[in-house]
Amino acid sequence: MRSSRRSITDLILHLHPRSVPFSTLRFTLSWGLGGMAVTLTGLLFLTGILLLLVYQPSTNSAYSSVLTLTREVPFGLWVRNIHYWSANLLVAVALLHLLRVILTGAFGPGRRLNWIIGLALLVLLLAANFTGYLLPWDQLAYWAVTICTSMLGYIPLCGEWLQALFRGGSEIGPSTLANFFVLHVAFIPGSLFILMLWHFWLVRRAGGLVQAEQGRAERAPTVPDLVMREAAVGLTLVALVLLLAMVWNAPLQEQANPGMSPNPAKAPWYFQGFQELLLHIHPVYAVFVWPLLGGVILLAIPFWRGSSLPSGVWFGSERGRVAAIWTAVAGIIATFGVILLDTLVLSSDAVAANTLITRGLAPTAVLFVLAVGLYALMVRKLRYTRAEAVMAGLLLAMVVLSVCTVVGVWFRGQGMHLVMPWAQGAM
């Protein structure tokens, strides 16, 4: 008994330092988001294995095997619901974790590699959700994947090749399901496991979570002080997922029918921000240029000297907190305003002519000028630090994408027209 307990302790200490500063035990420093991500990943692995006992990855039997699972297998519906809610909550938790890292300056010197690995993990989590989305082979999944893979066709030079690669041909069919199944159950989980271990080991090497105190801070033993807190957060989250799985079922529509498109046909919620952008800017910019620029900026930010906030201090300072609040409020109002303006006023044939310029190059140039102007205003006129200006810019980008996602999920009805959420069923 003692040897097994020691083995568990040794395993924990491979991923954690032996002791951590007392200040990092404060729940509001990290909100336990990293531990939540690990817990949800564990639930996905466990329920995924159980689902594989019934699921059959072919277009002829995938849908019927899901029906068998939910109607005939004891607790099968509950297991599928747990898998569904764990996957969706994991995306939300990962995005909140990214935001927490930005707002507490946890990507500065000594943590730059871990920032890059974290971005890779986020991409893999989105890929895991997306590849799993098709597996039930129902109308919702089929047309969502059709929309998302169609977006790849707008990428210059290699778009059609990428589209055919993911689909396994020109259309969504048996090869697509086979490709997504292999990626979902083999390649992506293996990559996630390796990168997650690396991610946590780098946190351990950096001395744990970022802290505000410098020098020799008072420390607490990882076992049991930190482990007990992590266990409490993890068990609470598991209880929440189990409750959600009992109350709300994972969606399952009719079997996939390539000849009957639903109206509206929407991408999964975590891609609906980009689908909303497609309604307002040229597809090449929505699918390729803007995401590429965003990815390059995220990868480069840690290497820009002075771009990270003081470690372990939310928003860097009280002044930074005020800047973040005003940035978020302004971003929400401005994004809703631009969407309404473009939908009600600017979306005409005359304005939309030559869309590659009016709907691509021009908005990109305007955004660039605004970004440079706002940065100069904050740093030179208002005397904010570079880190606070960078924090405000990254926060603004996340707010804009979040608003686009909200509009796409709840305010787009038939024909992707703007409607109030409660009026969508009447259209």
VEXSESE-652087 format. One line per 10 residues: number of its first residue (from 1); their letters; for each residue x negated, y, z negated of N, C-alpha, C. Coordinates in pm, whole numbers, padded with zeros to 5 digits. Layout:
BEGIN
NUM = a = X Y Z X Y Z X Y Z | ...;
***
This chain:
BEGIN
1 = mrssrrsitd = -00083 -00120 00000 00000 00000 00000 -00087 00125 00000 | -00191 00125 -00084 -00280 00239 -00091 -00355 00258 00039 | -00397 00147 00103 -00472 00157 00229 -00385 00212 00341 | -00257 00171 00345 -00168 00223 00449 -00142 00371 00428 | -00128 00414 00300 -00108 00556 00272 -00231 00636 00313 | -00349 00579 00288 -00472 00647 00328 -00482 00657 00479 | -00437 00553 00550 -00441 00556 00696 -00351 00666 00752 | -00231 00681 00690 -00140 00786 00734 -00200 00923 00708 | -00264 00939 00590 -00328 01065 00557 -00440 01097 00654 | -00521 00995 00689 -00629 01017 00785 -00576 01059 00921;
11 = lilhlhprsv = -00465 00998 00962 -00404 01035 01090 -00358 01181 01088 | -00296 01221 00978 -00249 01359 00965 -00366 01455 00971 | -00477 01419 00904 -00592 01509 00898 -00671 01511 01028 | -00641 01421 01121 -00700 01432 01254 -00638 01549 01331 | -00514 01584 01296 -00444 01691 01366 -00431 01817 01282 | -00468 01810 01155 -00462 01925 01065 -00594 01938 00992 | -00632 02062 00954 -00747 02077 00864 -00711 02022 00726 | -00810 01992 00645 -00785 01934 00513 -00713 02033 00421 | -00737 02160 00443 -00668 02262 00365 -00635 02380 00455 | -00533 02455 00416 -00489 02570 00495 -00472 02689 00403;
21 = pfstlrftls = -00489 02811 00454 -00464 02930 00370 -00320 02933 00322 | -00300 02976 00198 -00165 02984 00142 -00074 03071 00230 | -00132 03175 00289 -00050 03267 00369 00013 03200 00490 | -00051 03094 00541 00004 03027 00659 00116 02929 00625 | 00137 02904 00496 00248 02818 00456 00382 02892 00460 | 00376 03023 00474 00497 03105 00481 00577 03066 00604 | 00703 03027 00584 00785 02977 00693 00806 03082 00802 | 00819 03208 00763 00847 03314 00860 00726 03351 00945 | 00610 03291 00917 00495 03316 01004 00511 03246 01138 | 00557 03122 01135 00569 03045 01259 00710 02991 01282;
31 = wglggmavtl = 00797 02998 01178 00932 02942 01184 00931 02792 01215 | 00817 02728 01197 00809 02583 01218 00832 02541 01362 | 00814 02630 01458 00851 02601 01597 00762 02492 01659 | 00633 02493 01624 00546 02388 01676 00587 02251 01626 | 00616 02242 01497 00663 02115 01441 00796 02072 01498 | 00884 02170 01523 01012 02137 01585 00992 02076 01723 | 00898 02132 01800 00871 02079 01933 00824 01935 01925 | 00738 01904 01828 00689 01767 01811 00804 01674 01773 | 00890 01720 01682 01004 01639 01638 01097 01608 01754 | 01129 01708 01832 01219 01688 01947 01155 01597 02051;
41 = tgllfltgil = 01024 01610 02070 00954 01520 02163 00962 01377 02116 | 00946 01357 01985 00959 01222 01930 01097 01165 01953 | 01202 01247 01932 01338 01200 01957 01357 01164 02104 | 01298 01242 02192 01310 01213 02336 01242 01082 02372 | 01124 01058 02317 01055 00932 02346 01138 00814 02296 | 01188 00823 02173 01263 00712 02114 01393 00685 02190 | 01473 00790 02213 01599 00769 02283 01577 00735 02430 | 01468 00787 02489 01438 00752 02628 01411 00604 02645 | 01339 00545 02551 01313 00401 02557 01443 00323 02548 | 01533 00367 02459 01662 00298 02444 01746 00311 02572;
51 = lllvyqpstn = 01744 00427 02633 01821 00446 02755 01770 00359 02869 | 01640 00337 02872 01582 00254 02978 01628 00109 02971 | 01678 00067 02857 01727 -00071 02844 01853 -00094 02926 | 01922 00014 02961 02049 00002 03035 02040 00067 03173 | 01968 00177 03183 01967 00255 03306 01902 00180 03421 | 01961 00195 03542 01908 00133 03664 01878 00242 03767 | 01751 00260 03801 01712 00374 03886 01730 00352 04035 | 01854 00339 04078 01884 00332 04222 02014 00405 04246 | 02028 00460 04366 02147 00539 04396 02275 00454 04393 | 02262 00324 04410 02379 00236 04410 02427 00203 04269;
61 = sayssvltlt = 02338 00210 04171 02374 00165 04037 02345 00264 03926 | 02279 00376 03955 02244 00471 03849 02368 00523 03778 | 02465 00571 03856 02584 00629 03796 02663 00525 03717 | 02680 00406 03773 02756 00302 03703 02684 00256 03577 | 02551 00258 03579 02478 00217 03458 02495 00320 03347 | 02506 00448 03383 02531 00551 03283 02673 00535 03227 | 02769 00503 03313 02905 00477 03265 02908 00356 03171 | 02835 00252 03207 02827 00135 03119 02768 00173 02984 | 02663 00252 02988 02597 00295 02865 02694 00371 02775 | 02769 00464 02832 02854 00552 02751 02986 00487 02710;
71 = revpfglwvr = 03030 00385 02784 03161 00327 02756 03157 00189 02691 | 03053 00114 02716 03050 -00025 02672 02941 -00056 02571 | 02828 00012 02578 02717 -00017 02487 02742 00052 02354 | 02736 -00020 02242 02755 00043 02111 02655 00156 02088 | 02706 00272 02049 02626 00393 02022 02554 00445 02148 | 02588 00390 02264 02520 00434 02387 02546 00581 02417 | 02672 00625 02401 02705 00765 02426 02629 00856 02329 | 02620 00813 02205 02550 00894 02103 02401 00906 02136 | 02342 00796 02178 02199 00798 02213 02176 00891 02332 | 02263 00885 02432 02248 00975 02548 02266 01120 02506;
81 = nihywsanll = 02361 01145 02417 02382 01282 02369 02260 01333 02292 | 02200 01248 02210 02080 01287 02136 01969 01323 02234 | 01953 01242 02338 01849 01269 02438 01877 01402 02509 | 02001 01425 02542 02039 01549 02613 02012 01671 02527 | 02059 01671 02405 02042 01787 02318 01897 01808 02279 | 01824 01700 02259 01681 01714 02227 01606 01780 02342 | 01638 01741 02465 01570 01797 02582 01599 01946 02597 | 01725 01986 02582 01760 02126 02599 01708 02212 02485 | 01715 02160 02363 01661 02235 02250 01510 02248 02260 | 01444 02147 02316 01298 02152 02329 01255 02268 02420;
91 = vavallhllr = 01328 02290 02529 01295 02403 02617 01312 02535 02542 | 01424 02547 02469 01448 02670 02393 01341 02692 02286 | 01306 02585 02214 01206 02595 02108 01069 02631 02167 | 01035 02572 02281 00906 02600 02344 00897 02747 02387 | 01005 02802 02441 01006 02942 02481 00996 03034 02360 | 01066 02998 02252 01056 03078 02129 00916 03068 02070 | 00853 02952 02081 00717 02934 02033 00621 03024 02113 | 00641 03030 02244 00560 03118 02328 00577 03263 02284 | 00701 03303 02257 00727 03439 02211 00661 03465 02076 | 00667 03368 01986 00604 03383 01854 00454 03400 01867;
101 = viltgafgpg = 00391 03324 01956 00246 03337 01977 00212 03478 02025 | 00293 03532 02114 00269 03667 02165 00285 03770 02054 | 00390 03758 01974 00423 03860 01876 00338 03852 01750 | 00262 03744 01731 00173 03734 01615 00027 03732 01655 | -00003 03763 01780 -00142 03773 01824 -00219 03644 01816 | -00153 03532 01849 -00216 03400 01835 -00279 03350 01964 | -00320 03441 02053 -00385 03397 02177 -00516 03471 02201 | -00572 03528 02095 -00696 03602 02108 -00819 03514 02111 | -00935 03572 02090 -01062 03495 02092 -01054 03375 01999 | -01104 03262 02047 -01100 03137 01972 -00976 03054 01999;
111 = rrlnwiigla = -00877 03113 02061 -00751 03041 02088 -00709 03053 02234 | -00799 03102 02319 -00764 03124 02458 -00736 02993 02532 | -00820 02892 02511 -00798 02763 02575 -00666 02703 02532 | -00633 02718 02405 -00506 02662 02357 -00387 02735 02418 | -00401 02863 02445 -00295 02938 02515 -00271 02878 02653 | -00377 02847 02725 -00364 02788 02859 -00301 02650 02850 | -00344 02569 02753 -00285 02436 02736 -00137 02448 02699 | -00105 02547 02617 00036 02568 02582 00120 02602 02703 | 00067 02684 02794 00140 02715 02917 00160 02590 03002 | 00056 02504 03008 00067 02378 03082 00174 02289 03020;
121 = llvlllaanf = 00181 02287 02886 00284 02208 02818 00423 02260 02850 | 00438 02391 02856 00568 02449 02890 00611 02407 03030 | 00518 02410 03125 00549 02368 03262 00591 02221 03263 | 00521 02138 03188 00554 01995 03183 00691 01972 03119 | 00725 02051 03017 00856 02036 02954 00967 02072 03051 | 00948 02178 03127 01048 02214 03228 01058 02105 03334 | 00943 02049 03374 00943 01942 03473 01012 01817 03418 | 00991 01788 03290 01056 01671 03229 01207 01688 03230 | 01256 01807 03194 01400 01831 03196 01455 01824 03338 | 01382 01883 03431 01430 01887 03569 01436 01748 03631;
131 = tgyllpwdql = 01332 01668 03612 01332 01533 03671 01437 01444 03605 | 01460 01464 03475 01563 01384 03409 01704 01426 03446 | 01717 01549 03496 01849 01601 03531 01916 01521 03641 | 01836 01468 03734 01892 01397 03849 01933 01254 03816 | 01876 01196 03713 01889 01052 03691 02032 01001 03676 | 02127 01075 03615 02264 01024 03610 02332 01011 03745 | 02279 01081 03846 02329 01075 03983 02478 01111 03991 | 02515 01220 03921 02651 01271 03931 02650 01401 04012 | 02766 01460 04032 02775 01581 04114 02693 01696 04055 | 02701 01712 03924 02627 01820 03859 02478 01809 03886;
141 = aywavticts = 02424 01688 03868 02281 01667 03884 02240 01678 04030 | 02316 01615 04118 02280 01611 04259 02268 01751 04317 | 02368 01835 04291 02368 01967 04355 02275 02064 04284 | 02252 02045 04156 02154 02128 04087 02014 02102 04143 | 01982 01976 04164 01850 01942 04218 01841 01985 04365 | 01952 01977 04437 01954 02025 04575 01918 02173 04581 | 01978 02251 04492 01950 02395 04488 01804 02421 04455 | 01754 02354 04351 01617 02381 04304 01512 02338 04407 | 01532 02224 04470 01436 02182 04571 01447 02266 04697 | 01567 02322 04722 01581 02412 04837 01499 02539 04816;
151 = mlgyiplcge = 01485 02582 04690 01405 02700 04660 01260 02682 04706 | 01209 02558 04699 01070 02533 04738 01047 02567 04884 | 01151 02557 04965 01136 02584 05108 01098 02727 05139 | 01116 02819 05043 01082 02960 05066 00935 02990 05039 | 00861 02894 04984 00719 02917 04959 00645 02921 05092 | 00568 03025 05119 00499 03036 05249 00402 02922 05272 | 00390 02883 05398 00292 02785 05446 00324 02641 05404 | 00338 02616 05274 00353 02477 05229 00491 02447 05172 | 00588 02539 05185 00718 02521 05124 00792 02398 05172 | 00799 02380 05303 00872 02265 05357 00802 02135 05320;
161 = wlqalfrggs = 00668 02138 05315 00594 02017 05276 00623 01981 05131 | 00624 02082 05041 00654 02057 04901 00797 02005 04884 | 00888 02062 04959 01027 02020 04953 01040 01872 04991 | 00976 01835 05102 00982 01695 05146 00910 01603 05048 | 00803 01652 04984 00729 01570 04888 00816 01535 04768 | 00882 01634 04711 00964 01609 04593 01089 01529 04628 | 01146 01556 04745 01267 01484 04783 01237 01345 04837 | 01114 01323 04878 01081 01195 04941 01139 01185 05080 | 01167 01298 05141 01227 01303 05274 01292 01438 05295 | 01376 01446 05396 01440 01574 05427 01564 01599 05340;
171 = eigpstlanf = 01622 01496 05284 01744 01509 05205 01726 01442 05068 | 01816 01481 04975 01820 01415 04844 01878 01276 04863 | 01806 01173 04820 01853 01037 04840 01779 00939 04751 | 01776 00810 04790 01711 00708 04707 01564 00738 04677 | 01492 00792 04774 01351 00823 04751 01336 00934 04647 | 01427 01031 04650 01423 01139 04552 01444 01084 04412 | 01543 00999 04396 01570 00941 04265 01451 00859 04216 | 01390 00783 04306 01274 00702 04269 01157 00792 04226 | 01132 00900 04302 01025 00993 04267 01048 01056 04130 | 01170 01104 04108 01201 01171 03982 01194 01073 03866;
181 = fvlhvafipg = 01236 00950 03888 01232 00850 03781 01089 00821 03738 | 01001 00802 03833 00860 00774 03800 00797 00891 03728 | 00822 01012 03778 00767 01130 03712 00822 01143 03570 | 00951 01115 03553 01016 01138 03425 00974 01037 03318 | 00954 00914 03356 00927 00811 03254 00781 00772 03243 | 00697 00815 03336 00556 00773 03333 00460 00891 03333 | 00454 00964 03443 00351 01066 03458 00367 01180 03358 | 00487 01236 03347 00507 01352 03259 00492 01315 03112 | 00553 01205 03062 00530 01171 02921 00384 01145 02888 | 00311 01078 02978 00169 01055 02953 00091 01184 02945;
191 = slfilmlwhf = 00119 01276 03037 00051 01405 03037 00087 01486 02913 | 00214 01482 02873 00256 01553 02753 00184 01501 02629 | 00173 01371 02618 00109 01311 02501 -00036 01356 02489 | -00108 01353 02601 -00250 01392 02599 -00265 01541 02566 | -00187 01625 02633 -00201 01769 02612 -00153 01812 02472 | -00051 01745 02419 -00005 01780 02285 -00111 01747 02180 | -00176 01632 02193 -00284 01598 02101 -00397 01700 02111 | -00431 01738 02232 -00537 01838 02253 -00495 01972 02194 | -00370 02008 02216 -00317 02134 02166 -00329 02143 02013 | -00287 02038 01944 -00290 02040 01798 -00432 02027 01744;
201 = wlvrragglv = -00515 01955 01816 -00654 01947 01773 -00722 02082 01781 | -00691 02160 01884 -00749 02294 01897 -00697 02386 01787 | -00571 02371 01747 -00520 02448 01633 -00598 02411 01508 | -00623 02280 01491 -00700 02234 01374 -00841 02293 01377 | -00906 02291 01494 -01042 02341 01505 -01049 02491 01476 | -00940 02562 01508 -00936 02706 01483 -00902 02739 01338 | -00882 02635 01256 -00853 02659 01114 -00706 02665 01081 | -00620 02619 01171 -00476 02622 01146 -00411 02742 01211 | -00296 02780 01158 -00223 02894 01214 -00300 03023 01192 | -00269 03122 01275 -00332 03253 01258 -00291 03312 01124;
211 = qaeqgraera = -00379 03389 01062 -00351 03449 00932 -00392 03594 00932 | -00323 03670 00849 -00351 03813 00841 -00474 03841 00757 | -00496 03761 00652 -00607 03786 00563 -00739 03750 00628 | -00840 03825 00598 -00974 03797 00647 -01060 03754 00528 | -01170 03688 00558 -01260 03644 00452 -01212 03517 00387 | -01245 03500 00260 -01214 03376 00189 -01077 03386 00123 | -00974 03341 00191 -00839 03342 00137 -00817 03216 00054 | -00727 03224 -00042 -00693 03108 -00124 -00629 03001 -00037 | -00669 02877 -00058 -00626 02769 00029 -00545 02666 -00048 | -00464 02591 00029 -00381 02485 -00028 -00409 02356 00047;
221 = ptvpdlvmre = -00401 02240 -00019 -00425 02114 00050 -00316 02085 00153 | -00357 02035 00268 -00260 02001 00373 -00162 01896 00326 | -00216 01795 00256 -00132 01690 00198 -00133 01711 00046 | -00018 01747 -00017 00116 01740 00040 00176 01875 00081 | 00111 01988 00053 00176 02118 00065 00230 02145 00205 | 00144 02133 00306 00187 02160 00443 00276 02049 00497 | 00239 01925 00470 00313 01811 00525 00456 01809 00473 | 00477 01842 00346 00613 01843 00290 00699 01949 00359 | 00641 02063 00387 00716 02168 00456 00750 02126 00598 | 00654 02064 00666 00680 02018 00802 00787 01910 00804;
231 = aavgltlval = 00783 01820 00705 00882 01714 00697 01022 01771 00673 | 01032 01873 00588 01163 01934 00561 01221 01997 00687 | 01138 02069 00762 01184 02132 00887 01224 02024 00988 | 01140 01920 01001 01167 01814 01098 01295 01740 01067 | 01318 01704 00941 01438 01629 00904 01564 01715 00920 | 01553 01843 00890 01667 01933 00910 01703 01941 01058 | 01601 01950 01142 01624 01956 01286 01686 01827 01337 | 01637 01713 01291 01695 01584 01331 01842 01578 01293 | 01875 01623 01172 02015 01623 01129 02100 01710 01219 | 02046 01826 01260 02120 01915 01350 02144 01848 01485;
241 = vlllamvwna = 02042 01784 01541 02057 01717 01671 02160 01604 01661 | 02154 01526 01554 02250 01417 01538 02392 01471 01528 | 02408 01584 01460 02541 01645 01448 02590 01695 01584 | 02504 01766 01657 02542 01812 01791 02580 01696 01881 | 02506 01585 01870 02532 01468 01954 02666 01402 01920 | 02714 01423 01799 02845 01367 01761 02959 01457 01806 | 02933 01587 01817 03040 01683 01847 03053 01712 01996 | 02939 01729 02067 02941 01765 02209 02872 01660 02293 | 02944 01609 02392 02888 01507 02480 02805 01569 02592 | 02704 01496 02634 02626 01538 02750 02717 01536 02873;
251 = plqeqanpgm = 02707 01634 02961 02798 01641 03076 02777 01524 03171 | 02886 01478 03229 02881 01374 03332 03002 01393 03422 | 02978 01437 03545 03087 01458 03640 03104 01334 03728 | 03177 01351 03838 03197 01240 03930 03064 01199 03993 | 03063 01080 04051 02941 01032 04117 02901 01126 04229 | 02770 01138 04250 02717 01231 04350 02780 01208 04486 | 02822 01320 04548 02883 01315 04680 02816 01421 04767 | 02723 01381 04855 02652 01480 04939 02743 01562 05029 | 02864 01516 05053 02954 01587 05144 03047 01684 05076 | 03040 01696 04942 03133 01782 04871 03056 01864 04767;
261 = spnpakapwy = 03025 01988 04801 02950 02074 04710 03045 02140 04611 | 03011 02141 04482 03095 02212 04384 03083 02362 04404 | 03182 02436 04353 03181 02582 04363 03209 02641 04226 | 03110 02703 04164 02975 02733 04216 02880 02616 04193 | 02777 02609 04275 02669 02511 04256 02553 02584 04189 | 02520 02541 04068 02420 02612 03990 02302 02522 03956 | 02186 02586 03940 02067 02517 03892 02083 02489 03743 | 01998 02404 03683 01999 02389 03538 01978 02524 03470 | 02026 02538 03347 02028 02670 03282 01889 02733 03274 | 01785 02651 03257 01651 02707 03242 01592 02755 03374;
271 = fqgfqelllh = 01660 02731 03486 01619 02785 03615 01720 02886 03670 | 01827 02912 03596 01930 03001 03649 01886 03147 03650 | 01785 03181 03571 01729 03316 03581 01671 03340 03719 | 01601 03239 03772 01544 03252 03907 01655 03246 04012 | 01760 03166 03987 01871 03163 04081 01941 03299 04087 | 01949 03366 03971 02007 03500 03968 01920 03599 04048 | 01788 03585 04035 01698 03672 04112 01719 03654 04261 | 01751 03531 04303 01773 03505 04446 01889 03587 04502 | 01982 03626 04415 02096 03705 04460 02061 03851 04480 | 01942 03892 04432 01909 04034 04432 01783 04068 04510;
281 = ihpvyavfvw = 01690 03975 04522 01566 04003 04595 01542 03894 04698 | 01450 03921 04787 01420 03825 04894 01372 03693 04833 | 01417 03578 04888 01380 03449 04830 01230 03426 04818 | 01151 03474 04914 01006 03455 04906 00951 03520 04780 | 01004 03636 04745 00957 03706 04625 01014 03642 04498 | 01140 03598 04502 01203 03539 04384 01142 03404 04349 | 01109 03326 04451 01062 03189 04428 00910 03178 04423 | 00841 03267 04494 00696 03252 04506 00616 03371 04452 | 00641 03490 04503 00555 03604 04470 00565 03641 04322 | 00685 03664 04273 00701 03706 04134 00659 03597 04035;
291 = pllggvilla = 00700 03469 04053 00650 03366 03962 00498 03351 03967 | 00439 03364 04087 00293 03354 04097 00226 03468 04022 | 00275 03590 04040 00218 03703 03968 00235 03686 03818 | 00352 03638 03777 00375 03615 03634 00281 03512 03577 | 00259 03402 03652 00167 03298 03605 00024 03348 03594 | -00019 03425 03694 -00156 03480 03691 -00174 03574 03573 | -00074 03658 03547 -00082 03751 03434 -00089 03676 03302 | -00006 03574 03286 -00007 03496 03161 -00142 03427 03139 | -00200 03376 03246 -00330 03309 03232 -00442 03408 03204 | -00430 03530 03256 -00539 03628 03245 -00532 03713 03119;
301 = ipfwrgsslp = -00413 03731 03062 -00396 03822 02949 -00494 03795 02834 | -00515 03669 02791 -00605 03648 02677 -00748 03696 02703 | -00787 03706 02828 -00925 03743 02861 -00941 03895 02882 | -00833 03969 02864 -00839 04115 02869 -00868 04165 02728 | -00984 04223 02708 -01030 04260 02575 -00928 04353 02507 | -00897 04318 02383 -00805 04400 02305 -00659 04381 02338 | -00625 04271 02408 -00487 04252 02452 -00401 04180 02349 | -00461 04118 02249 -00383 04043 02149 -00367 04126 02022 | -00252 04115 01959 -00222 04186 01836 -00309 04135 01722 | -00319 04210 01611 -00389 04158 01493 -00332 04023 01451;
311 = sgvwfgserg = -00419 03927 01426 -00377 03789 01401 -00286 03778 01280 | -00176 03707 01299 -00088 03673 01187 00003 03785 01141 | 00004 03897 01210 00090 04010 01172 00197 04028 01280 | 00322 04007 01243 00429 04019 01340 00432 04159 01400 | 00429 04168 01531 00434 04292 01608 00310 04379 01587 | 00213 04331 01512 00090 04406 01489 00098 04509 01380 | 00214 04575 01367 00233 04679 01267 00381 04717 01266 | 00420 04801 01172 00557 04849 01169 00589 04932 01294 | 00491 05006 01340 00509 05085 01462 00528 04993 01583 | 00453 04882 01584 00469 04785 01691 00606 04719 01687;
321 = rvaaiwtava = 00659 04698 01565 00794 04641 01552 00898 04733 01615 | 00886 04862 01586 00980 04959 01644 00971 04959 01796 | 00848 04953 01848 00829 04950 01994 00892 04825 02054 | 00878 04710 01986 00936 04585 02037 01088 04591 02039 | 01148 04648 01934 01294 04658 01928 01347 04747 02040 | 01285 04863 02058 01329 04953 02163 01305 04893 02302 | 01196 04820 02317 01169 04754 02445 01276 04651 02477 | 01312 04570 02377 01415 04468 02399 01550 04530 02432 | 01589 04634 02356 01718 04700 02380 01721 04764 02518 | 01613 04836 02553 01608 04900 02684 01608 04796 02796;
331 = giiatfgvil = 01537 04684 02776 01533 04579 02877 01669 04517 02901 | 01745 04494 02794 01879 04435 02808 01971 04531 02885 | 01973 04658 02843 02061 04756 02907 02022 04776 03054 | 01891 04791 03080 01845 04818 03216 01873 04699 03308 | 01852 04577 03260 01873 04460 03345 02019 04443 03381 | 02108 04454 03280 02251 04449 03310 02291 04561 03407 | 02235 04679 03386 02267 04791 03473 02223 04769 03616 | 02102 04718 03635 02051 04693 03771 02134 04586 03840 | 02171 04481 03766 02253 04374 03825 02387 04428 03871 | 02452 04509 03786 02581 04568 03824 02566 04664 03941;
341 = ldtlvlssda = 02463 04748 03937 02440 04843 04046 02417 04771 04178 | 02335 04668 04176 02304 04596 04299 02425 04521 04351 | 02504 04463 04259 02621 04384 04301 02733 04472 04354 | 02758 04583 04287 02874 04666 04321 02846 04775 04422 | 02718 04818 04431 02688 04934 04517 02591 04900 04629 | 02479 04837 04595 02370 04823 04690 02382 04702 04782 | 02465 04604 04747 02474 04482 04829 02563 04506 04949 | 02514 04581 05044 02585 04606 05170 02493 04570 05285 | 02552 04550 05401 02472 04511 05518 02370 04618 05554 | 02409 04746 05537 02318 04854 05574 02195 04856 05487;
351 = vaantlitrg = 02215 04837 05354 02102 04840 05262 02021 04713 05272 | 02089 04602 05299 02021 04473 05299 01944 04445 05428 | 01954 04536 05527 01881 04515 05651 01731 04510 05623 | 01660 04424 05698 01516 04407 05679 01486 04372 05534 | 01545 04264 05483 01540 04231 05342 01400 04203 05292 | 01308 04162 05378 01173 04133 05331 01108 04260 05274 | 01150 04376 05325 01097 04503 05274 01189 04560 05166 | 01318 04576 05199 01410 04640 05105 01437 04553 04984 | 01432 04421 05002 01462 04329 04892 01339 04255 04842 | 01223 04290 04893 01101 04223 04849 00991 04318 04814;
361 = laptavlfvl = 00931 04377 04915 00817 04465 04895 00855 04590 04815 | 00967 04650 04848 01007 04774 04779 01032 04751 04629 | 01114 04651 04589 01132 04629 04445 01002 04593 04374 | 00913 04518 04441 00786 04483 04380 00700 04607 04357 | 00698 04696 04455 00622 04820 04440 00680 04907 04329 | 00812 04915 04320 00876 04993 04214 00841 04937 04078 | 00847 04802 04064 00812 04739 03937 00667 04766 03899 | 00578 04762 03997 00436 04787 03970 00416 04930 03920 | 00478 05026 03987 00465 05166 03945 00523 05185 03805 | 00639 05123 03778 00700 05135 03645 00611 05074 03538;
371 = avglyalmvr = 00552 04957 03569 00465 04890 03470 00343 04976 03438 | 00279 05029 03541 00162 05115 03520 00202 05242 03445 | 00314 05301 03482 00360 05423 03417 00394 05402 03270 | 00464 05291 03241 00499 05263 03102 00376 05234 03017 | 00280 05164 03076 00156 05136 03003 00082 05266 02972 | 00071 05353 03072 00003 05481 03050 00078 05565 02947 | 00211 05562 02952 00291 05638 02855 00266 05588 02713 | 00265 05456 02694 00248 05401 02560 00108 05424 02507 | 00007 05404 02590 -00131 05409 02543 -00183 05553 02534 | -00156 05633 02636 -00215 05767 02642 -00130 05874 02574;
381 = klrytraeav = 00000 05864 02589 00087 05968 02533 00135 05933 02392 | 00184 05811 02375 00240 05772 02246 00137 05710 02152 | 00015 05690 02203 -00098 05643 02122 -00078 05503 02065 | -00008 05418 02139 -00003 05277 02101 -00133 05210 02143 | -00166 05099 02078 -00285 05024 02116 -00259 04945 02243 | -00367 04901 02307 -00351 04817 02426 -00272 04691 02393 | -00301 04632 02276 -00231 04509 02236 -00082 04533 02221 | -00044 04646 02163 00099 04676 02146 00165 04701 02281 | 00094 04763 02375 00150 04784 02509 00166 04652 02583 | 00066 04564 02571 00075 04432 02634 00189 04353 02573;
391 = maglllamvv = 00201 04356 02441 00312 04288 02374 00446 04337 02426 | 00460 04468 02440 00586 04524 02490 00613 04480 02633 | 00510 04475 02717 00528 04433 02855 00570 04288 02867 | 00504 04199 02793 00540 04057 02795 00681 04035 02739 | 00713 04107 02632 00847 04096 02574 00952 04143 02674 | 00923 04253 02744 01018 04305 02842 01043 04203 02953 | 00937 04137 03001 00953 04037 03106 01041 03921 03058 | 01020 03876 02934 01101 03766 02881 01246 03809 02861 | 01267 03933 02820 01404 03983 02803 01476 03989 02937 | 01409 04040 03041 01470 04049 03174 01509 03910 03225;
401 = lsvctvvgvw = 01419 03813 03212 01450 03678 03258 01563 03616 03175 | 01566 03646 03044 01672 03594 02958 01807 03651 02998 | 01813 03781 03027 01939 03843 03069 01986 03784 03202 | 01892 03764 03295 01928 03700 03423 01983 03560 03400 | 01927 03489 03304 01975 03354 03272 02116 03360 03214 | 02139 03452 03121 02272 03467 03060 02375 03501 03166 | 02343 03593 03256 02436 03630 03363 02463 03510 03452 | 02358 03435 03488 02376 03320 03574 02460 03210 03512 | 02442 03188 03381 02513 03079 03312 02658 03116 03286 | 02684 03235 03235 02817 03269 03185 02895 03369 03268;
411 = frgqgmhlvm = 02831 03441 03358 02902 03547 03429 02907 03525 03581 | 02868 03409 03628 02879 03379 03770 02984 03271 03791 | 03089 03307 03863 03195 03212 03890 03190 03161 04033 | 03306 03129 04089 03313 03074 04224 03253 03172 04324 | 03176 03116 04417 03108 03199 04515 02998 03283 04454 | 02959 03253 04328 02858 03327 04253 02897 03473 04236 | 03029 03499 04228 03076 03634 04201 03070 03660 04051 | 03053 03789 04016 03051 03827 03875 03193 03821 03819 | 03212 03742 03714 03341 03733 03646 03314 03719 03497 | 03412 03750 03416 03399 03731 03273 03406 03581 03244;
421 = pwaqgam = 03335 03535 03140 03331 03390 03113 03469 03327 03099 | 03563 03397 03031 03694 03338 03009 03782 03338 03132 | 03739 03407 03239 03819 03417 03362 03771 03322 03470 | 03661 03249 03443 03604 03165 03548 03698 03052 03588 | 03769 02996 03494 03858 02886 03526 03976 02928 03611 | 04006 03058 03612 04122 03106 03689 04093 03133 03833 | 03965 03130 03870 03927 03164 04009 03941 03044 04100;
***
